[in-house]
Amino acid sequence: MSALMSSYGRLPVTISHGEGVWLWDTDGKRYLDGHGGIAVCALGHANQALAQAIAEQASQLLHCSNYYHIPVQEQLGEKLCQIADMDSVFFCNSGAEANEASIKIARLHGHKHGIENPAIVVMENAFHGRTLATLTATGNRKIQAGFEPLVPGFVRAPFADIEALERIAATHRNIVGVMFEPVQGEGGVMPAQQGYLSAVRELCNQQNWLMIVDEVQTGIGRTGKWFAHQHENIKPDVMAVAKALGGGVPIGACLASGAAADLIQPGSHGTTFGGNPLACRAGLTVIDEIEKGQLVERAGVLGTRIIEALKKRFDHAPEVVSVRGKGLMIGIELANPCGALAVQAAEAGLLLTVTADNVVRILPPYIMTDQEADELVEKLSGVISHFLGQSGDAVPA
Ligand SMILES: Cc1ncc(COP(=O)(O)O)c(C=O)c1O
Protein backbone atom coordinates (compact mmCIF):
# COMPACT_ATOMS: atom_id res chain seq x y z
CA MET A 1 0.00 0.00 0.00
CA SER A 2 1.46 3.35 -1.02
CA ALA A 3 1.37 6.35 1.30
CA LEU A 4 0.71 8.61 -1.69
CA MET A 5 -2.74 9.96 -2.53
CA SER A 6 -4.10 8.33 -5.67
CA SER A 7 -3.87 11.47 -7.81
CA TYR A 8 -2.15 9.84 -10.77
CA GLY A 9 -2.76 6.81 -12.94
CA ARG A 10 0.86 5.73 -13.32
CA LEU A 11 2.39 3.47 -15.96
CA PRO A 12 4.17 0.36 -14.65
CA VAL A 13 7.59 1.98 -15.15
CA THR A 14 10.07 3.27 -12.54
CA ILE A 15 12.62 5.66 -13.98
CA SER A 16 16.08 5.53 -12.51
CA HIS A 17 18.15 8.01 -14.53
CA GLY A 18 18.56 9.69 -17.89
CA GLU A 19 20.99 11.10 -20.39
CA GLY A 20 20.10 13.30 -23.37
CA VAL A 21 16.81 12.06 -24.84
CA TRP A 22 17.13 8.65 -23.18
CA LEU A 23 15.81 7.34 -19.87
CA TRP A 24 16.55 4.06 -18.08
CA ASP A 25 14.28 2.22 -15.67
CA THR A 26 15.34 0.39 -12.53
CA ASP A 27 15.63 -2.88 -14.52
CA GLY A 28 18.09 -1.26 -16.92
CA LYS A 29 15.63 -0.97 -19.83
CA ARG A 30 16.18 2.07 -22.08
CA TYR A 31 13.40 4.39 -23.31
CA LEU A 32 13.35 7.16 -25.90
CA ASP A 33 11.79 10.10 -24.05
CA GLY A 34 9.02 11.31 -26.32
CA HIS A 35 7.31 13.52 -23.75
CA GLY A 36 10.12 15.16 -21.79
CA GLY A 37 8.34 15.09 -18.43
CA ILE A 38 5.28 16.78 -20.04
CA ALA A 39 7.17 19.50 -21.95
CA VAL A 40 9.62 20.25 -19.14
CA CYS A 41 12.93 18.67 -20.13
CA ALA A 42 13.81 20.91 -23.10
CA LEU A 43 17.52 20.17 -22.61
CA GLY A 44 16.90 16.46 -22.15
CA HIS A 45 18.30 14.71 -19.09
CA ALA A 46 21.55 15.17 -17.15
CA ASN A 47 22.55 18.33 -19.02
CA GLN A 48 25.96 19.06 -17.56
CA ALA A 49 25.77 22.86 -17.62
CA LEU A 50 22.44 22.76 -15.79
CA ALA A 51 23.65 20.15 -13.27
CA GLN A 52 26.77 22.22 -12.54
CA ALA A 53 24.87 25.50 -12.19
CA ILE A 54 22.38 23.90 -9.78
CA ALA A 55 25.17 22.31 -7.72
CA GLU A 56 27.11 25.56 -7.59
CA GLN A 57 24.03 27.54 -6.56
CA ALA A 58 23.15 24.92 -3.93
CA SER A 59 26.54 25.32 -2.32
CA GLN A 60 26.17 29.11 -2.33
CA LEU A 61 22.53 29.98 -1.55
CA LEU A 62 19.34 27.98 -2.14
CA HIS A 63 16.79 30.32 -0.64
CA CYS A 64 16.54 33.56 1.30
CA SER A 65 12.93 34.80 0.68
CA ASN A 66 11.64 37.80 -1.21
CA TYR A 67 12.21 40.05 1.80
CA TYR A 68 15.62 40.67 0.23
CA HIS A 69 17.04 41.51 -3.19
CA ILE A 70 17.94 38.44 -5.24
CA PRO A 71 20.34 39.36 -8.08
CA VAL A 72 19.84 36.10 -10.01
CA GLN A 73 16.05 36.71 -9.93
CA GLU A 74 16.65 40.20 -11.36
CA GLN A 75 18.85 38.70 -14.09
CA LEU A 76 16.31 36.06 -15.06
CA GLY A 77 13.53 38.66 -15.02
CA GLU A 78 15.51 40.89 -17.36
CA LYS A 79 16.37 38.02 -19.68
CA LEU A 80 12.74 36.84 -19.89
CA CYS A 81 11.55 40.40 -20.58
CA GLN A 82 14.14 40.66 -23.33
CA ILE A 83 13.24 37.42 -25.16
CA ALA A 84 9.50 38.03 -24.68
CA ASP A 85 9.57 41.79 -25.29
CA MET A 86 7.57 42.28 -22.07
CA ASP A 87 8.04 44.77 -19.22
CA SER A 88 7.79 43.00 -15.86
CA VAL A 89 7.79 39.53 -14.29
CA PHE A 90 6.35 37.87 -11.19
CA PHE A 91 8.02 34.57 -10.29
CA CYS A 92 6.15 31.61 -8.82
CA ASN A 93 6.52 27.83 -8.81
CA SER A 94 4.24 26.27 -11.40
CA GLY A 95 2.06 26.84 -14.44
CA ALA A 96 -1.14 26.98 -12.42
CA GLU A 97 0.31 29.68 -10.18
CA ALA A 98 1.52 31.67 -13.17
CA ASN A 99 -2.05 31.57 -14.52
CA GLU A 100 -3.42 32.55 -11.10
CA ALA A 101 -1.23 35.63 -11.26
CA SER A 102 -2.59 36.37 -14.77
CA ILE A 103 -6.17 36.07 -13.49
CA LYS A 104 -5.44 38.36 -10.53
CA ILE A 105 -3.84 40.95 -12.83
CA ALA A 106 -6.94 40.85 -15.07
CA ARG A 107 -9.19 41.46 -12.05
CA LEU A 108 -6.99 44.37 -10.91
CA HIS A 109 -7.25 45.79 -14.43
CA GLY A 110 -11.05 45.55 -14.24
CA HIS A 111 -11.33 47.18 -10.83
CA LYS A 112 -8.98 49.96 -11.93
CA HIS A 113 -11.47 50.72 -14.71
CA GLY A 114 -14.53 50.63 -12.47
CA ILE A 115 -15.74 47.09 -13.27
CA GLU A 116 -16.91 45.58 -9.99
CA ASN A 117 -17.59 42.01 -11.13
CA PRO A 118 -14.87 41.42 -13.73
CA ALA A 119 -15.03 38.33 -15.95
CA ILE A 120 -12.42 36.70 -18.17
CA VAL A 121 -13.25 34.91 -21.42
CA VAL A 122 -11.78 31.39 -21.46
CA MET A 123 -11.94 28.65 -24.06
CA GLU A 124 -13.63 25.31 -24.52
CA ASN A 125 -11.09 22.46 -24.12
CA ALA A 126 -8.60 24.80 -22.45
CA PHE A 127 -6.27 23.60 -19.72
CA HIS A 128 -4.86 26.09 -17.25
CA GLY A 129 -4.10 24.07 -14.11
CA ARG A 130 -5.58 22.50 -10.99
CA THR A 131 -6.02 25.33 -8.48
CA LEU A 132 -9.63 26.39 -7.99
CA ALA A 133 -9.43 29.42 -10.28
CA THR A 134 -7.40 27.67 -12.97
CA LEU A 135 -9.57 24.55 -12.99
CA THR A 136 -12.57 26.83 -13.39
CA ALA A 137 -10.81 28.47 -16.34
CA THR A 138 -10.08 24.99 -17.71
CA GLY A 139 -12.66 23.86 -20.28
CA ASN A 140 -13.02 20.25 -19.16
CA ARG A 141 -15.84 19.09 -16.88
CA LYS A 142 -13.86 16.03 -15.76
CA ILE A 143 -11.25 18.30 -14.16
CA GLN A 144 -13.90 20.44 -12.43
CA ALA A 145 -16.19 17.66 -11.22
CA GLY A 146 -16.35 17.32 -7.44
CA PHE A 147 -14.73 20.68 -6.74
CA GLU A 148 -17.82 22.86 -6.95
CA PRO A 149 -18.55 25.62 -6.16
CA LEU A 150 -16.32 26.86 -8.96
CA VAL A 151 -14.86 30.36 -8.97
CA PRO A 152 -17.08 33.05 -10.51
CA GLY A 153 -15.84 35.46 -13.15
CA PHE A 154 -15.30 33.32 -16.25
CA VAL A 155 -17.21 33.25 -19.55
CA ARG A 156 -16.67 30.32 -21.93
CA ALA A 157 -16.10 30.68 -25.69
CA PRO A 158 -15.30 28.19 -28.45
CA PHE A 159 -11.54 28.06 -29.15
CA ALA A 160 -10.10 30.04 -32.05
CA ASP A 161 -13.44 31.58 -33.03
CA ILE A 162 -13.10 35.36 -33.26
CA GLU A 163 -16.79 35.90 -34.04
CA ALA A 164 -17.70 34.22 -30.75
CA LEU A 165 -15.47 36.73 -28.93
CA GLU A 166 -17.10 39.60 -30.81
CA ARG A 167 -20.54 38.36 -29.75
CA ILE A 168 -19.40 38.24 -26.11
CA ALA A 169 -18.04 41.78 -26.45
CA ALA A 170 -21.44 42.92 -27.71
CA THR A 171 -23.42 41.24 -24.91
CA HIS A 172 -21.21 41.53 -21.81
CA ARG A 173 -20.10 44.79 -20.19
CA ASN A 174 -17.89 43.22 -17.51
CA ILE A 175 -15.24 41.42 -19.58
CA VAL A 176 -11.68 42.42 -18.61
CA GLY A 177 -9.60 39.96 -20.60
CA VAL A 178 -9.39 36.90 -22.79
CA MET A 179 -7.16 34.03 -21.74
CA PHE A 180 -6.09 31.14 -23.97
CA GLU A 181 -3.31 28.81 -25.09
CA PRO A 182 -1.89 29.63 -28.56
CA VAL A 183 -1.72 25.86 -29.11
CA GLN A 184 -4.07 23.94 -26.82
CA GLY A 185 -2.01 21.18 -25.22
CA GLU A 186 -4.06 18.97 -22.92
CA GLY A 187 -7.07 19.75 -25.13
CA GLY A 188 -5.54 17.70 -27.95
CA VAL A 189 -2.62 19.67 -29.50
CA MET A 190 -4.83 22.18 -31.32
CA PRO A 191 -3.02 25.18 -32.81
CA ALA A 192 -5.14 28.30 -33.32
CA GLN A 193 -5.24 29.12 -37.03
CA GLN A 194 -2.77 31.78 -38.24
CA GLY A 195 -4.37 35.22 -37.89
CA TYR A 196 -6.44 34.40 -34.78
CA LEU A 197 -3.98 35.96 -32.34
CA SER A 198 -3.79 39.18 -34.36
CA ALA A 199 -7.59 39.34 -34.44
CA VAL A 200 -7.76 38.80 -30.64
CA ARG A 201 -5.12 41.51 -30.17
CA GLU A 202 -7.19 43.97 -32.19
CA LEU A 203 -10.39 43.13 -30.32
CA CYS A 204 -8.61 43.49 -26.95
CA ASN A 205 -7.34 46.92 -28.01
CA GLN A 206 -10.85 48.00 -29.04
CA GLN A 207 -12.50 46.70 -25.85
CA ASN A 208 -9.77 47.56 -23.32
CA TRP A 209 -9.48 43.81 -22.54
CA LEU A 210 -6.20 42.27 -21.50
CA MET A 211 -4.87 39.69 -23.94
CA ILE A 212 -3.64 36.89 -21.68
CA VAL A 213 -1.74 33.97 -23.20
CA ASP A 214 -1.00 30.75 -21.37
CA GLU A 215 2.40 29.72 -22.72
CA VAL A 216 3.07 27.24 -19.93
CA GLN A 217 3.39 24.39 -22.44
CA THR A 218 4.19 26.30 -25.65
CA GLY A 219 6.78 28.71 -24.19
CA ILE A 220 10.59 28.64 -23.97
CA GLY A 221 11.12 27.59 -27.57
CA ARG A 222 8.93 24.51 -27.91
CA THR A 223 7.05 25.64 -31.02
CA GLY A 224 10.07 27.03 -32.88
CA LYS A 225 9.80 30.57 -31.43
CA TRP A 226 10.66 31.58 -27.88
CA PHE A 227 6.91 31.98 -27.35
CA ALA A 228 4.16 30.64 -29.61
CA HIS A 229 2.43 34.04 -29.91
CA GLN A 230 5.57 35.25 -31.70
CA HIS A 231 4.47 33.27 -34.78
CA GLU A 232 2.26 36.32 -35.27
CA ASN A 233 3.56 39.85 -35.00
CA ILE A 234 1.74 40.69 -31.76
CA LYS A 235 2.45 41.18 -28.09
CA PRO A 236 0.11 40.02 -25.30
CA ASP A 237 -0.56 42.07 -22.17
CA VAL A 238 -0.01 39.12 -19.85
CA MET A 239 1.68 35.76 -20.33
CA ALA A 240 2.14 32.68 -18.11
CA VAL A 241 5.28 30.55 -18.47
CA ALA A 242 6.53 27.50 -16.54
CA LYS A 243 7.46 23.91 -17.49
CA ALA A 244 10.61 24.14 -19.67
CA LEU A 245 11.83 27.34 -17.98
CA GLY A 246 13.51 25.41 -15.14
CA GLY A 247 14.46 22.35 -17.18
CA GLY A 248 13.09 20.22 -14.30
CA VAL A 249 13.54 22.62 -11.39
CA PRO A 250 10.05 23.95 -10.50
CA ILE A 251 9.54 27.57 -11.57
CA GLY A 252 6.72 29.62 -13.07
CA ALA A 253 6.56 33.19 -14.27
CA CYS A 254 3.83 35.66 -15.11
CA LEU A 255 5.00 38.39 -17.48
CA ALA A 256 3.14 41.60 -18.24
CA SER A 257 3.53 44.55 -20.58
CA GLY A 258 2.31 48.14 -20.78
CA ALA A 259 -0.18 49.26 -18.12
CA ALA A 260 -0.65 45.63 -16.97
CA ALA A 261 3.01 45.52 -15.94
CA ASP A 262 2.38 47.86 -12.98
CA LEU A 263 -0.84 46.46 -11.54
CA ILE A 264 0.77 44.22 -8.92
CA GLN A 265 1.90 46.42 -6.06
CA PRO A 266 3.71 45.60 -2.76
CA GLY A 267 1.53 43.33 -0.68
CA SER A 268 -0.97 42.51 -3.45
CA HIS A 269 0.57 39.17 -4.46
CA GLY A 270 3.38 36.90 -3.34
CA THR A 271 4.73 33.43 -2.64
CA THR A 272 7.47 32.09 -0.36
CA PHE A 273 9.47 30.10 -2.91
CA GLY A 274 8.79 32.19 -6.06
CA GLY A 275 11.98 33.28 -7.79
CA ASN A 276 14.34 31.74 -5.27
CA PRO A 277 18.04 31.65 -6.18
CA LEU A 278 18.05 27.94 -7.08
CA ALA A 279 15.07 28.11 -9.46
CA CYS A 280 16.28 31.32 -11.09
CA ARG A 281 19.80 30.00 -11.60
CA ALA A 282 18.25 26.97 -13.31
CA GLY A 283 16.08 29.24 -15.47
CA LEU A 284 19.01 31.39 -16.53
CA THR A 285 21.06 28.33 -17.40
CA VAL A 286 18.24 26.78 -19.44
CA ILE A 287 17.83 29.97 -21.48
CA ASP A 288 21.60 30.25 -21.90
CA GLU A 289 21.91 26.65 -23.11
CA ILE A 290 18.99 27.12 -25.51
CA GLU A 291 20.66 30.24 -26.93
CA LYS A 292 24.09 28.62 -27.23
CA GLY A 293 22.68 25.58 -29.01
CA GLN A 294 20.26 27.65 -31.15
CA LEU A 295 17.65 25.23 -29.88
CA VAL A 296 14.60 27.39 -30.57
CA GLU A 297 15.26 27.16 -34.31
CA ARG A 298 16.24 23.52 -33.86
CA ALA A 299 12.87 22.73 -32.19
CA GLY A 300 11.14 24.18 -35.27
CA VAL A 301 13.29 22.19 -37.70
CA LEU A 302 12.95 18.94 -35.76
CA GLY A 303 9.20 19.45 -35.44
CA THR A 304 8.79 19.85 -39.19
CA ARG A 305 10.94 16.77 -39.80
CA ILE A 306 8.87 14.63 -37.42
CA ILE A 307 5.46 15.97 -38.49
CA GLU A 308 6.24 15.52 -42.20
CA ALA A 309 7.47 11.96 -41.64
CA LEU A 310 4.41 11.06 -39.57
CA LYS A 311 2.09 12.61 -42.15
CA LYS A 312 3.70 10.52 -44.87
CA ARG A 313 3.11 7.42 -42.78
CA PHE A 314 -0.42 8.09 -41.70
CA ASP A 315 -2.10 10.51 -44.10
CA HIS A 316 -4.04 7.72 -45.79
CA ALA A 317 -4.72 5.64 -42.72
CA PRO A 318 -8.49 5.59 -42.15
CA GLU A 319 -8.15 5.53 -38.36
CA VAL A 320 -5.78 8.51 -38.18
CA VAL A 321 -7.81 11.72 -38.18
CA SER A 322 -4.86 14.10 -38.35
CA VAL A 323 -1.19 14.67 -37.63
CA ARG A 324 -0.70 18.23 -36.40
CA GLY A 325 1.33 20.51 -34.19
CA LYS A 326 3.90 23.28 -34.06
CA GLY A 327 7.58 22.61 -33.52
CA LEU A 328 8.04 19.88 -30.92
CA MET A 329 4.44 19.93 -29.74
CA ILE A 330 2.96 17.19 -31.88
CA GLY A 331 -0.34 15.32 -31.82
CA ILE A 332 -1.66 12.36 -33.79
CA GLU A 333 -5.42 12.24 -33.48
CA LEU A 334 -6.91 8.78 -33.82
CA ALA A 335 -10.56 8.10 -34.60
CA ASN A 336 -11.05 6.17 -31.36
CA PRO A 337 -9.85 6.40 -27.74
CA CYS A 338 -6.29 5.14 -27.42
CA GLY A 339 -5.29 5.40 -23.74
CA ALA A 340 -3.82 1.88 -23.84
CA LEU A 341 -1.31 3.02 -26.43
CA ALA A 342 0.88 4.76 -23.81
CA VAL A 343 1.47 1.41 -22.04
CA GLN A 344 2.22 -0.36 -25.33
CA ALA A 345 4.64 2.42 -26.32
CA ALA A 346 6.47 2.08 -22.99
CA GLU A 347 6.73 -1.68 -23.56
CA ALA A 348 8.29 -0.85 -26.94
CA GLY A 349 10.78 1.55 -25.31
CA LEU A 350 9.08 4.86 -26.12
CA LEU A 351 7.55 7.27 -23.61
CA LEU A 352 4.60 9.37 -24.75
CA THR A 353 1.25 10.57 -23.45
CA VAL A 354 -2.29 10.30 -24.73
CA THR A 355 -4.41 13.39 -24.22
CA ALA A 356 -8.06 14.27 -24.90
CA ASP A 357 -8.74 10.48 -24.98
CA ASN A 358 -7.65 9.95 -28.59
CA VAL A 359 -4.63 12.16 -29.29
CA VAL A 360 -1.16 10.63 -29.08
CA ARG A 361 1.06 13.49 -27.98
CA ILE A 362 4.80 13.90 -28.12
CA LEU A 363 6.75 16.72 -26.47
CA PRO A 364 10.37 15.60 -26.78
CA PRO A 365 13.53 17.46 -25.72
CA TYR A 366 14.96 19.95 -28.24
CA ILE A 367 18.43 18.36 -28.20
CA MET A 368 17.57 15.33 -30.33
CA THR A 369 19.85 14.48 -33.22
CA ASP A 370 18.26 13.91 -36.65
CA GLN A 371 18.92 10.22 -36.14
CA GLU A 372 17.11 10.20 -32.80
CA ALA A 373 14.18 12.10 -34.34
CA ASP A 374 13.97 9.46 -37.10
CA GLU A 375 14.14 6.72 -34.49
CA LEU A 376 11.29 8.39 -32.64
CA VAL A 377 9.20 8.42 -35.84
CA GLU A 378 10.01 4.73 -36.47
CA LYS A 379 9.11 3.64 -32.95
CA LEU A 380 6.00 5.81 -32.83
CA SER A 381 4.76 4.64 -36.23
CA GLY A 382 5.33 1.03 -35.20
CA VAL A 383 3.43 1.44 -31.96
CA ILE A 384 0.49 3.24 -33.62
CA SER A 385 0.32 0.73 -36.51
CA HIS A 386 0.39 -2.15 -34.04
CA PHE A 387 -2.34 -0.52 -31.93
CA LEU A 388 -4.55 0.11 -34.96
CA GLY A 389 -3.85 -3.42 -36.23
CA GLN A 390 -5.13 -4.80 -32.92
CA SER A 391 -8.29 -2.74 -33.25
CA GLY A 392 -8.83 -4.18 -36.73
CA ASP A 393 -7.67 -1.28 -38.92
CA ALA A 394 -4.93 -1.92 -41.42
CA VAL A 395 -2.44 0.93 -41.78
CA PRO A 396 -0.59 1.41 -45.07
CA ALA A 397 3.19 1.26 -44.55
C1 LIG B 1 -1.21 25.21 -20.92
C2 LIG B 1 -1.02 24.82 -19.50
N1 LIG B 1 -1.30 25.70 -18.53
C3 LIG B 1 -1.13 25.39 -17.24
C4 LIG B 1 -0.67 24.17 -16.85
C5 LIG B 1 -0.50 23.85 -15.38
O1 LIG B 1 0.84 23.83 -15.07
P1 LIG B 1 1.33 23.14 -13.69
O2 LIG B 1 1.02 21.69 -13.83
O3 LIG B 1 2.80 23.45 -13.65
O4 LIG B 1 0.57 23.80 -12.60
C6 LIG B 1 -0.35 23.22 -17.82
C7 LIG B 1 0.13 21.87 -17.43
O5 LIG B 1 0.07 20.93 -18.15
C8 LIG B 1 -0.53 23.55 -19.18
O6 LIG B 1 -0.26 22.69 -20.15
PDBQT file of the ligand as one rigid body, heavy atoms in Angstrom, charges set to zero:
ROOT
HETATM    1  C1  LIG A 401      -1.205  25.208 -20.916  1.00  0.00    +0.000 C 
HETATM    2  C2  LIG A 401      -1.016  24.816 -19.496  1.00  0.00    +0.000 A 
HETATM    3  N1  LIG A 401      -1.300  25.701 -18.534  1.00  0.00    +0.000 NA
HETATM    4  C3  LIG A 401      -1.126  25.391 -17.239  1.00  0.00    +0.000 A 
HETATM    5  C4  LIG A 401      -0.669  24.168 -16.845  1.00  0.00    +0.000 A 
HETATM    6  C5  LIG A 401      -0.496  23.851 -15.384  1.00  0.00    +0.000 C 
HETATM    7  O1  LIG A 401       0.840  23.832 -15.069  1.00  0.00    +0.000 OA
HETATM    8  P1  LIG A 401       1.332  23.142 -13.693  1.00  0.00    +0.000 P 
HETATM    9  O2  LIG A 401       1.024  21.695 -13.828  1.00  0.00    +0.000 OA
HETATM   10  O3  LIG A 401       2.795  23.452 -13.646  1.00  0.00    +0.000 OA
HETATM   11  O4  LIG A 401       0.572  23.795 -12.597  1.00  0.00    +0.000 OA
HETATM   12  C6  LIG A 401      -0.352  23.219 -17.819  1.00  0.00    +0.000 A 
HETATM   13  C7  LIG A 401       0.134  21.875 -17.425  1.00  0.00    +0.000 C 
HETATM   14  O5  LIG A 401       0.068  20.929 -18.153  1.00  0.00    +0.000 OA
HETATM   15  C8  LIG A 401      -0.529  23.546 -19.184  1.00  0.00    +0.000 A 
HETATM   16  O6  LIG A 401      -0.261  22.687 -20.151  1.00  0.00    +0.000 OA
ENDROOT
TORSDOF 0
